[in-house]
Amino acid sequence: MNVLYGLHQPDEGEVLLRGESVRIGSPREAIGLRIGMVHQHFMLIGVMTVAENVVLVSEPRKGALLDRDAAERRVRELSERFGLVVDPRAHVEDIGVGQQQRVEILRVLHRGADVLILDEPTAVLTAQETAELFKVLRALTAEGVSIVFISHKLREVLEIADRVTVLRRGKKVGTVDAEGATEASLAKLMVGRDVLFRLEKDTSKVAGPILEVGALDVDDDRGLPAVRGLSLQVRAGEIVGLAGVDGNGQSELVEAITGLRVPRAGHVRVGGRDITGTGVRGALRAGVGHIAEDRHRRGLILDFSLAENLALREYRRAPLSRLGLLSPKRMTQQAHPLLERYDVRGGRPETPAGSLSGGNQQKCVIARELAEEPQVTVAAQPTRGLDVGAIEFVHRRLLEQRDAGRAVLLVSLELEEIRALADRVLVIYDGRIVAELSPAATDEEMGVAMLGGGRAPA
Amino acid sequence: MSTPGLSGGGEGPGTLTVASRLSGYLRGGGILIPVLTALIAFAVGGLVVLATGSNPIDTYKAVFDGSGLNWFFPWISSDDRSLAALNLQQTLLLTTPLILVGLAVAFAFRAGLFNIGGQGQYIVGSIGAVWIGSSFDGMPALAHIVLAIVAACVFGGVWAGIAGFLKATTGANEVISTIMLNYTALWAGVYLFGLGGPLQSSDPAQRSIPVSNDVLESARLPVFWGDPELQGLHIGLFVALVVTVLFWVLLNRSVTGYEVRAVGFNPDAAEYGGIHAGRSYVKVMVICGAFAGLAGALDVLGWQFRVATNDIQVSQVGFFGIAVALLGRNTAGGTVIAALLFGALISGTSVRNLDPSVFEPQLATNLTYIIQGLVVLFVSAPVLVTSVWGLRRRLGFGRARGAQAG
């Protein structure tokens, strides 16, 4: 995909575009060939308006200056034609992620692209936004635009694609028509063996409460209430799924439980011990494992070696350090069995974490967080951006925790994931728990609750 | 922590500071980049010499001889050797503080901070050392030296700590605050030692000279090579080398170093591991300030023995520390080598050491500044350029792309 956009050069082989062999030396040449790309991480300038971002690089000019009116007209025209509604005068930093993605697509269309590459476009979108994106994509293909849609989410691929090509370790495994393919058949192509979507799950042996959150109020970064008087319990031997649309207080709740954020009121107890306001170290000591929502931002230090990353919870204590001095040797000794047990491939203890694939990076995070057998594991979107094989691995590890009589709080935007793992489902909306459901509840029941239509639990 | 200031301004990997980019880049490129950087800087400096109508090769040869580095050649005559010895002593005298101010910049870089305040920290260190060194008549020598050095380290540490504290609590950019503290230190020194100032010399013969009291004999560092009367080489060089080893241990083998590097690479992830980014910033700056303050102390106790307001105003030692750290790739060994290079350059181009028939020494001093500037430019420019064009990825250093599963 980076070859197509001119970011990398192929060592061998050729790219055929409209029947002709082309060499793409740079993104600029790719744009010239009417190839457009929307990256997973947006490349927008937050302080500029939507219209300015769209026309960037090929601006309509009035003399030496930007012709703002023409730019806005152009954005409106493209918006209408493809049904991509967005206010051209809004500043990009003020609009939501779904809208920002539209700006990216508009920019590509403005440059006249008729081959559109979308890299994991739904990773950051809610179900609602994804449905809208798909509408747009259908409108685009109806206009004759070719789309390459890169995704790990099999259901979405089947829904939107006409043909599906499966890659495994840089090799094409096969191309099939979406019609007639199933998630299971695609997964088999991807992993090379059958994948169990429904994990075998023993009935849980639930004991007393481990994690108790009571009447918790947490503010977000802007100082506005994000979690409002929330209470929940996770008992030993169960996985509680926290379902909800992104941005309803999940991140703030997780940060409050793990000590990253000081709650304004309420308490967090682990195994009966009050850890409210004791910070990350307090949570670590009490036995809270935390699989962070964003492994690049929080979970890993990409420039650190795997051994150093694996030591992040324990480096302060013997045997990894004594009298303030670290032992790199013992860090490496500790890392070897962990990497093996958690099947982290492509790296030795001294390899920088940044050079691993996403799935292996996440395994590394999980190895660190679960190695000490924490009383409670807070797993926030633990499988985001992973392929089906890695997802299965992560799910199995979480189930192991449960079966060993420990508690797991699973925060996920994927209903499928919650359904597969959770013993109980809590629905969060606007910072409150609005419903408690069984994992067997229908999509509709969950959806209604997630949009605030549920009743507060008794 | 929910307070944005204390969490280090929420600088995620997406918004890496220039300091942490530079630091990563420098360590990524191996030995090749600093060597090339130095060679290109010398080549461009040679063009400048050529433009003034002199022969660059002869000039560099004269600078080399002026630095005394020819002392290491076995074939030079004994007359040349004794001159070379004198010159080499001067070079190493200058190298000593450069090592320490280089470490002061390098340590901050490794924590993702850009310490431009080496000069101010060096000045307050000198003030502390001259104040203690010229007081306490009759104190035993070793105790007096140690006390003066400790005072200088504390002065420098507190001075730099202000910048760290401001960053931790208010998010104030350390680049701005350390630059401002440089001026504050400079003018504080001018006030203290200026005419009628509280620390101006109490000697009646010096009432009209803006200079401090002289450091007492008991606080002067012993000279181990050369004549103490002729500015021989004092033992401060060994102090600097020992501190370099300490720097390495602190950074690579200590819990503090682990935390410092974690915050430097990714403050958010460090926080996730229970490391307080704000506290780390204060700690780092205090340590940096102690390094630079020690540099001031060694100069004052080793060969200057007094601080004059004129000297403070023209001193550039702290600023050379930036070039030293950058060229030394922010590592312990690299800093020592880079400090020696700049020490030799400054000493070799000085009016006293350079043969005026080859190159005008007044111009040659500027040659040192030109090379210093070029080093900073060449080391920084690729980072800026490659960051802009996203080339770091392609060249294979810097963080891997937000890798996907597979």
Interface residues (C-beta under 8 A of the other chain):
Chain A: L7 H8 Q40 H41 E120 H152 L167 R168 R169 D219 D221 T258 G259 L260 R261 V262 G279 V280 R281 L284 H290 A292 H296 R297 R298 G299 L300 I301 L302 D303 F304 E308 A311 L312 R313 Y315 R316 S321 G324 L325 L326 P328 P352 G354 S355 L356 S357 G358 G359 Q361 Q362 G385 L386 D387 A390
Chain B: M1 S2 P4 G10 G12 P13 G14 G24 V249 N252 R253 S254 V255 T256 G257 Y258 R261 A262 F265 N266 D268 A269 A270 E271 Y272 G273 G274 H276 G390 R394 R399 A400 G402 A403 Q404 A405 G406
